[in-house]
Amino acid sequence: MVTESDTESIQVEIIPNRYLMPATAQKLLNAIYENGGLIRIMIQGPNLPRNVPYGPGRGAPIEENRDLLIEVAGDAFELCVKVGRIRLELESEKYFNGLKAACERALPFPVHLKRGKFFHTKQTLSDYAKFGEAEDKRILGLIDPKAKRNRLALLSEEKVTVNDEER
């Protein structure tokens, strides 16, 4: 018997016990993507500045934060944050156990998985200000309204769109 909870999407937050290095983040994101059933995903963490923001070296470039390109599902994009948590939406409950196994395979340390409601389902005023009338409901709530730049990468079957330009 198929119940409503079997067919409705679930939202999960993955909280590693430490920040992820780009290589580890790439490994985890690829494992999550291979699990399947992914509707949308958001990576959160502190920004990786390109220049020293304050102090005597203000304005000097930070070399270690350059070219943090990671490849997920065959598409490369720039990592702009230290990965501290990952929020995602799965098509149904049946993908949750695979997600848990993917996290255990990819990470050598413990991780907490939390279910809840993490994404908007209706368009907010901030979403409207950034996108106008959103046709694709997957992008709702994925943009920081205080961000100076649009930091959104859309991975799809045809192309990767980053900052409103195709790559």
Backbone bond lengths (Angstrom), bond angles and torsions (degrees), N, CA, C in turn:
res aa  C-N    CA-C-N  psi(-1)  N-CA   C-N-CA  omega(-1)  CA-C   N-CA-C  phi
1 M - - - 1.450 - - 1.524 108.87 -
2 V 1.314 116.72 129.54 1.459 121.97 179.86 1.520 108.33 -93.54
3 T 1.322 115.52 124.24 1.458 120.43 178.36 1.527 109.24 -103.47
4 E 1.318 116.34 169.08 1.457 121.29 -179.21 1.519 111.10 -64.29
5 S 1.348 118.17 -35.41 1.457 120.99 -179.40 1.525 111.87 -68.17
6 D 1.341 118.31 -23.41 1.457 121.23 178.01 1.524 111.91 -74.84
7 T 1.321 117.56 -27.23 1.457 120.41 -173.93 1.524 113.60 -104.07
8 E 1.316 120.00 -16.70 1.454 120.07 -178.48 1.527 110.23 -85.40
9 S 1.320 115.53 153.70 1.458 120.22 -177.22 1.524 110.60 -73.42
10 I 1.337 114.68 154.28 1.465 120.56 176.29 1.517 108.25 -122.61
11 Q 1.329 115.72 150.90 1.452 121.54 178.37 1.521 108.76 -113.64
12 V 1.335 115.02 135.86 1.464 121.47 -173.95 1.525 108.73 -131.64
13 E 1.320 115.26 142.44 1.460 121.25 173.99 1.519 108.09 -115.13
14 I 1.328 116.13 126.60 1.465 122.48 178.45 1.522 106.86 -103.28
15 I 1.330 116.53 120.35 1.457 121.26 -178.73 1.525 108.27 -120.81
16 P 1.350 117.36 101.24 1.465 119.99 175.54 1.529 110.18 -70.60
17 N 1.319 116.94 158.11 1.462 120.78 -179.79 1.523 112.93 -74.53
18 R 1.331 118.63 -7.56 1.466 123.08 177.54 1.522 109.12 -150.86
19 Y 1.322 115.75 166.83 1.455 119.77 175.41 1.526 109.31 -67.32
20 L 1.320 116.13 148.13 1.454 121.07 -177.72 1.522 111.12 -96.94
21 M 1.324 115.77 136.38 1.460 121.42 171.16 1.531 107.33 -69.72
22 P 1.321 118.95 157.59 1.465 120.41 -179.07 1.531 113.85 -55.62
23 A 1.323 118.16 -39.55 1.475 120.40 -179.54 1.527 110.80 -65.99
24 T 1.320 116.93 -40.68 1.465 120.92 178.71 1.525 110.51 -68.99
25 A 1.328 116.48 -39.83 1.465 120.59 177.78 1.528 109.98 -62.21
26 Q 1.322 116.96 -42.34 1.461 121.07 178.35 1.522 110.83 -62.36
27 K 1.318 116.86 -42.96 1.472 121.04 179.24 1.526 110.80 -62.73
28 L 1.336 116.91 -44.49 1.461 121.10 179.89 1.526 111.56 -66.09
29 L 1.330 117.64 -45.36 1.463 120.66 -178.71 1.529 111.43 -64.45
30 N 1.325 117.39 -37.55 1.464 120.07 176.34 1.526 111.48 -66.44
31 A 1.346 116.83 -39.03 1.469 120.16 177.62 1.527 110.74 -64.87
32 I 1.334 117.02 -39.51 1.461 121.37 177.83 1.527 110.15 -65.15
33 Y 1.325 116.23 -43.67 1.457 120.66 -178.82 1.532 111.19 -64.72
34 E 1.336 117.15 -39.23 1.468 121.24 179.21 1.526 112.17 -67.35
35 N 1.327 117.14 -26.37 1.462 121.65 178.72 1.525 110.85 -61.62
36 G 1.334 116.53 -32.93 1.464 120.90 179.49 1.517 112.19 85.57
37 G 1.322 115.59 173.27 1.457 122.36 176.88 1.513 114.09 76.14
38 L 1.316 118.42 13.63 1.450 122.68 -175.54 1.525 110.70 -84.22
39 I 1.334 116.80 126.62 1.458 121.61 176.65 1.527 109.63 -96.93
40 R 1.336 116.91 -52.97 1.459 121.59 177.44 1.519 109.49 -152.45
41 I 1.317 114.54 157.58 1.464 120.61 -176.47 1.523 108.65 -144.71
42 M 1.326 115.99 145.06 1.458 121.57 178.84 1.525 108.25 -135.15
43 I 1.326 115.73 133.38 1.459 122.34 178.11 1.514 107.46 -104.08
44 Q 1.344 117.08 131.54 1.459 120.85 -179.66 1.518 110.00 -125.31
45 G 1.320 115.30 151.89 1.447 122.15 176.57 1.516 109.40 164.63
46 P 1.337 116.21 177.40 1.464 118.82 178.76 1.523 111.22 -70.50
47 N 1.333 116.36 147.56 1.457 121.90 179.79 1.521 111.14 -62.45
48 L 1.318 115.58 150.03 1.453 122.52 171.64 1.528 106.90 -103.69
49 P 1.343 118.12 99.55 1.462 119.39 -175.66 1.526 111.70 -70.20
50 R 1.304 115.78 149.09 1.478 121.39 177.46 1.525 111.09 -84.48
51 N 1.336 116.88 -28.20 1.467 121.88 179.96 1.515 109.08 -126.40
52 V 1.341 116.64 157.73 1.461 121.59 176.87 1.522 107.82 -65.47
53 P 1.363 117.66 121.02 1.469 119.45 -173.31 1.531 115.22 -77.59
54 Y 1.344 118.54 -22.10 1.463 120.05 -176.46 1.527 109.07 -157.19
55 G 1.320 115.59 171.11 1.464 120.95 178.74 1.513 112.52 91.47
56 P 1.334 116.29 -172.85 1.471 119.79 -176.38 1.529 113.49 -66.36
57 G 1.303 118.47 -23.89 1.462 121.44 179.91 1.517 112.86 -94.75
58 R 1.314 117.24 18.28 1.462 121.42 -175.02 1.536 111.58 -53.28
59 G 1.316 115.35 129.73 1.446 121.40 178.94 1.520 114.21 91.86
60 A 1.332 117.49 -13.27 1.468 120.01 178.99 1.528 109.42 -71.87
61 P 1.330 117.42 140.08 1.470 119.52 -179.12 1.526 112.12 -68.75
62 I 1.319 116.03 144.97 1.463 122.50 175.52 1.520 106.29 -99.92
63 E 1.321 116.18 110.67 1.462 120.84 -173.46 1.523 113.35 -70.66
64 E 1.318 118.05 -32.32 1.469 119.12 -176.90 1.521 113.37 -71.59
65 N 1.325 118.14 -16.57 1.463 121.31 178.61 1.524 112.68 -96.96
66 R 1.313 117.95 14.87 1.465 122.29 178.67 1.519 110.14 -91.31
67 D 1.293 115.39 145.31 1.463 122.65 172.10 1.529 113.40 52.52
68 L 1.300 116.43 51.04 1.465 120.48 175.59 1.518 108.48 -89.16
69 L 1.301 116.39 67.39 1.455 121.83 179.40 1.522 108.91 -87.76
70 I 1.318 115.45 131.64 1.458 119.92 173.55 1.524 107.62 -123.28
71 E 1.304 114.79 153.08 1.453 120.63 -177.84 1.525 108.57 -114.25
72 V 1.314 115.23 120.90 1.463 121.51 179.36 1.526 107.23 -123.77
73 A 1.301 115.90 123.00 1.467 122.80 178.15 1.527 111.77 55.38
74 G 1.331 116.04 37.25 1.450 120.11 177.12 1.509 115.24 84.10
75 D 1.337 118.89 -1.72 1.458 123.43 179.52 1.523 109.24 -115.56
76 A 1.327 117.11 133.18 1.460 122.09 -179.36 1.523 110.09 -97.80
77 F 1.335 115.76 141.36 1.455 120.64 171.87 1.515 109.00 -148.57
78 E 1.323 116.05 160.91 1.451 122.02 -176.08 1.517 110.22 -83.69
79 L 1.323 115.54 133.92 1.458 122.00 177.48 1.519 107.65 -89.04
80 C 1.324 118.03 118.78 1.468 122.78 -175.59 1.526 112.71 -104.39
81 V 1.331 117.95 -4.17 1.461 122.38 -178.27 1.527 109.64 -135.66
82 K 1.339 115.38 156.98 1.456 120.14 166.72 1.519 105.34 -75.67
83 V 1.311 118.08 129.51 1.461 120.38 -175.21 1.526 108.65 -76.52
84 G 1.333 115.67 112.44 1.452 122.05 -179.40 1.516 112.70 -110.81
85 R 1.315 116.44 -29.20 1.460 121.71 176.12 1.516 109.01 -156.44
86 I 1.311 114.70 153.84 1.458 121.30 -179.43 1.517 107.24 -129.00
87 R 1.307 116.26 125.34 1.464 121.37 175.29 1.512 107.69 -109.79
88 L 1.324 115.80 137.12 1.457 118.92 -179.21 1.506 110.83 -147.95
89 E 1.313 114.03 161.39 1.457 121.35 177.94 1.523 107.84 -121.50
90 L 1.323 115.90 129.02 1.464 122.39 179.42 1.522 109.67 -106.71
91 E 1.320 115.74 151.40 1.466 121.08 -177.95 1.520 112.72 -60.78
92 S 1.348 116.45 -40.50 1.462 119.34 -179.75 1.523 110.17 -156.42
93 E 1.298 115.08 174.92 1.457 123.49 -178.06 1.530 112.60 -62.45
94 K 1.316 117.78 -27.40 1.466 120.48 -174.22 1.528 112.96 -66.20
95 Y 1.330 119.29 -17.93 1.462 122.42 179.33 1.527 112.88 -88.22
96 F 1.327 118.15 -7.44 1.465 121.02 -174.62 1.531 112.22 -66.38
97 N 1.328 118.04 -44.36 1.465 120.06 -179.37 1.525 111.51 -64.39
98 G 1.320 117.13 -36.46 1.458 120.96 175.75 1.520 111.63 -65.81
99 L 1.340 116.96 -35.92 1.455 121.61 176.93 1.522 110.45 -64.64
100 K 1.318 116.01 -43.41 1.458 120.64 179.22 1.529 110.32 -61.90
101 A 1.329 117.54 -43.07 1.466 121.97 178.56 1.528 110.94 -65.83
102 A 1.331 117.44 -37.94 1.466 121.12 178.81 1.527 111.10 -64.06
103 C 1.321 117.14 -39.44 1.469 121.10 177.76 1.522 110.82 -65.74
104 E 1.321 117.03 -41.53 1.468 120.71 179.13 1.523 111.48 -66.23
105 R 1.341 117.37 -36.56 1.469 121.00 178.15 1.520 112.31 -68.99
106 A 1.330 116.99 -40.96 1.458 121.22 -171.26 1.527 113.45 -83.83
107 L 1.316 117.87 -28.11 1.466 120.34 -174.23 1.530 111.28 -112.09
108 P 1.342 117.14 133.12 1.468 120.26 179.69 1.529 113.41 -85.32
109 F 1.321 117.89 6.00 1.458 122.26 -179.28 1.517 109.25 -133.26
110 P 1.340 117.25 166.30 1.476 119.84 -176.55 1.522 113.16 -65.30
111 V 1.308 114.45 153.93 1.456 122.32 179.13 1.527 107.87 -140.30
112 H 1.326 116.45 145.42 1.463 121.18 178.36 1.521 108.48 -103.89
113 L 1.322 116.80 133.12 1.460 122.85 175.65 1.513 108.09 -111.37
114 K 1.320 116.02 124.44 1.457 121.38 -178.32 1.517 109.25 -122.92
115 R 1.316 117.18 131.52 1.461 121.42 174.03 1.511 108.60 -95.39
116 G 1.301 115.65 149.29 1.455 120.16 179.51 1.509 110.18 172.50
117 K 1.326 115.69 -160.67 1.456 121.59 177.19 1.524 106.57 -116.03
118 F 1.327 116.35 109.01 1.450 121.70 -174.14 1.527 113.59 -114.88
119 F 1.322 118.30 -16.78 1.459 122.51 -177.84 1.520 110.05 -115.36
120 H 1.328 114.98 149.91 1.456 120.24 174.82 1.528 109.90 -71.20
121 T 1.307 115.70 148.45 1.460 120.13 173.75 1.526 111.13 -108.26
122 K 1.336 116.26 -16.67 1.460 121.32 176.65 1.525 108.37 -119.72
123 Q 1.320 115.57 153.13 1.452 120.84 -178.39 1.524 110.72 -70.96
124 T 1.340 116.57 129.44 1.456 122.01 177.15 1.523 109.41 -93.17
125 L 1.305 116.21 173.52 1.456 121.18 178.05 1.531 110.72 -64.10
126 S 1.349 116.88 -38.53 1.471 120.47 177.94 1.521 111.25 -64.11
127 D 1.324 117.20 -41.01 1.462 120.54 176.99 1.522 110.56 -62.35
128 Y 1.321 116.41 -41.88 1.460 120.43 -179.89 1.532 110.77 -65.11
129 A 1.343 116.48 -39.09 1.462 119.89 179.69 1.530 111.24 -66.46
130 K 1.337 118.12 -34.72 1.464 121.36 -179.02 1.527 112.49 -80.75
131 F 1.335 117.87 -41.71 1.464 121.42 -170.20 1.518 114.94 -113.29
132 G 1.312 118.13 -17.25 1.458 119.64 -168.24 1.524 107.63 79.67
133 E 1.293 116.36 -151.02 1.468 120.17 178.59 1.530 108.42 -74.02
134 A 1.336 117.31 112.02 1.475 122.08 -175.52 1.524 110.35 -79.48
135 E 1.326 115.15 121.95 1.464 120.09 175.89 1.524 110.81 -82.92
136 D 1.337 116.63 -37.80 1.456 122.02 -179.24 1.524 108.68 -94.17
137 K 1.313 117.81 111.62 1.463 122.54 -175.26 1.525 112.65 -71.65
138 R 1.350 117.89 -11.01 1.464 120.33 -179.69 1.521 112.48 -69.90
139 I 1.334 119.50 -20.63 1.456 120.98 -176.54 1.519 113.27 -89.18
140 L 1.322 118.11 -3.88 1.465 121.09 -176.86 1.518 110.61 -65.11
141 G 1.320 116.40 127.93 1.449 122.24 175.85 1.518 114.55 79.65
142 L 1.320 119.07 8.91 1.459 120.57 -177.71 1.521 113.52 -95.81
143 I 1.314 118.94 -2.92 1.459 122.06 -177.94 1.520 109.90 -111.13
144 D 1.330 115.66 136.04 1.456 121.55 174.38 1.529 107.98 -76.06
145 P 1.339 118.37 120.27 1.462 119.61 -177.34 1.534 112.97 -65.86
146 K 1.334 118.47 -20.61 1.458 121.37 -179.50 1.526 112.47 -90.29
147 A 1.314 117.41 -6.34 1.462 120.70 -178.10 1.519 110.91 -67.28
148 K 1.328 116.14 139.40 1.463 120.59 178.79 1.518 110.63 -78.05
149 R 1.322 117.10 -27.90 1.458 121.64 178.97 1.520 109.10 -120.25
150 N 1.283 114.04 156.08 1.463 120.83 177.84 1.522 108.42 -81.91
151 R 1.319 118.69 107.06 1.461 122.80 -176.15 1.519 109.64 -105.98
152 L 1.310 115.84 72.03 1.449 120.89 -177.85 1.511 108.94 -132.31
153 A 1.330 116.55 127.20 1.470 121.07 176.04 1.515 107.33 -116.02
154 L 1.314 117.12 123.24 1.451 122.45 178.53 1.518 108.66 -103.36
155 L 1.322 116.64 114.83 1.455 121.45 176.87 1.513 107.65 -95.48
156 S 1.300 116.34 125.54 1.458 120.00 178.73 1.516 108.67 -141.13
157 E 1.321 115.88 178.46 1.455 120.72 -178.69 1.525 111.62 -66.02
158 E 1.330 118.47 -33.14 1.456 121.45 -173.24 1.520 113.51 -90.68
159 K 1.351 118.28 -41.67 1.456 120.08 -170.11 1.518 110.18 -157.10
160 V 1.331 115.45 171.76 1.461 122.82 171.38 1.507 106.63 -115.94
161 T 1.321 117.65 128.24 1.449 121.71 178.27 1.514 107.65 -114.19
162 V 1.341 116.36 123.15 1.456 122.29 177.97 1.516 107.07 -128.17
163 N 1.316 117.12 125.99 1.464 122.59 177.68 1.534 111.23 52.67
164 D 1.313 117.10 45.56 1.461 123.95 176.20 1.523 114.31 62.64
165 E 1.309 118.52 24.46 1.459 120.28 174.85 1.521 108.24 -134.16
166 E 1.316 116.41 142.69 1.455 120.79 -178.89 1.507 110.19 -82.67
167 R 1.342 115.96 145.62 1.469 121.20 176.25 1.483 108.84 -132.40
